Amino acid sequence: MMTYIINIATALSQLLNAVVFAGDPNETVSGRVYRENRDWAVRIIDLLFFFQPDHCLESHVADRMFSRKILGEYDNDTI
C-alpha cells in the first residue's frame, strides 16, 4: 500500500512539473530543483519533507535511477 501511495505522489509531482512548470514529464519537482541548483526551492521543499532528510537530493537520484531503468529496458528491446 505504501508503494502505491509513493507512486501516486511521484506521478502528481511529475504532472505538476510538466503542466505548471513546463518541465520534463518524467522528472519530479523536487528532483528538478535539485538538478537546477535552486537552493531556495530545495530548502523550502526539504523543510516541507522534514521527515526525509535531503528529500530533493533523494528525489533527483530516484529520477536518474528511473531513467536508467527505462533506458535499459529500451536498449534490451528488439525492434
Residue pairs with C-beta under 8 A, 6 or more apart in sequence:
10 28
10 62
13 28
13 29
13 30
13 59
14 25
14 26
14 27
14 28
15 25
16 29
17 23
17 24
17 25
17 27
17 28
17 29
17 32
18 24
18 25
21 29
21 32
23 29
23 32
24 32
26 63
26 66
26 67
26 70
27 35
27 63
28 59
28 62
28 63
29 45
30 45
30 49
30 55
30 56
30 59
30 60
31 56
31 59
31 60
31 62
31 63
31 64
33 41
33 42
33 45
33 56
34 42
34 56
34 57
34 59
34 60
35 60
35 63
41 56
42 56
45 55
45 56
46 53
46 54
46 55
46 56
48 55
49 55
52 58
